[in-house]
Amino acid sequence: MTKVISLSEEAYKSLKRLKGEGESFSDVVLRMTKAAEPKSLLGFTGKWKGTDIDLVFEKVMAEREASKGRELKI
């Protein structure tokens, strides 16, 4: 199903600049909106490539410990 939408001249030019060879405007919109979709944190599991994971873990735990003593006054 095809839908008609209106774009400002600026939006059209911007979209046209993003359009690749052989790509339709629909392809561009789908590509751009897919990139903006929220991603699950599970997709990042096992991806750590650094050698400093122990240091990072220590810092995270220290920050968690420091934040436990906060008190909220309303």
C-alpha positions in Angstrom: 0.0 0.0 0.0 1.3 3.4 -0.9 0.7 6.5 1.2 1.3 10.1 0.2 3.1 12.4 2.6 4.1 16.0 2.5 7.7 17.2 3.1 9.1 20.7 3.4 11.7 21.5 0.7 14.4 21.3 3.4 13.3 17.8 4.5 13.1 16.6 0.9 16.6 17.8 0.1 17.9 16.2 3.3 16.2 12.9 2.5 17.5 13.0 -1.1 21.1 13.5 0.1 20.7 10.3 2.2 19.4 8.3 -0.8 21.9 5.9 -2.2 22.2 4.6 -5.7 19.2 2.4 -6.6 17.5 3.2 -3.3 14.0 4.5 -3.1 12.8 7.1 -0.6 10.9 4.4 1.2 14.2 2.5 1.5 15.9 5.5 3.0 13.1 6.1 5.5 13.1 2.4 6.6 16.9 2.4 6.9 16.9 5.6 9.0 14.0 4.6 11.3 15.4 1.1 11.9 18.7 2.7 13.0 16.8 4.8 15.5 14.8 1.9 17.1 15.7 1.0 20.7 18.0 -1.9 21.0 17.9 -4.6 23.6 20.8 -4.7 26.0 21.0 -8.4 25.4 22.5 -7.7 22.0 25.6 -6.3 23.7 26.3 -9.4 25.9 29.7 -10.8 25.5 30.9 -7.9 23.4 33.5 -6.4 25.7 36.8 -6.2 23.9 38.8 -4.3 26.4 41.4 -5.7 28.8 40.3 -3.5 31.7 37.0 -5.3 32.6 38.1 -5.8 36.2 38.8 -2.1 36.6 35.5 -1.1 35.0 33.7 -3.6 37.3 35.4 -2.2 40.4 34.3 1.4 39.4 30.7 0.3 38.8 30.6 -1.4 42.1 32.1 1.6 43.9 29.5 3.9 42.3 26.7 1.6 43.3 28.0 1.6 46.9 28.4 5.4 47.0 24.8 5.9 45.8 23.2 3.6 48.4 23.6 6.3 51.1 21.6 9.0 49.4 18.5 10.3 51.0 15.6 11.9 49.1 13.8 14.8 50.7 10.6 16.0 49.2 
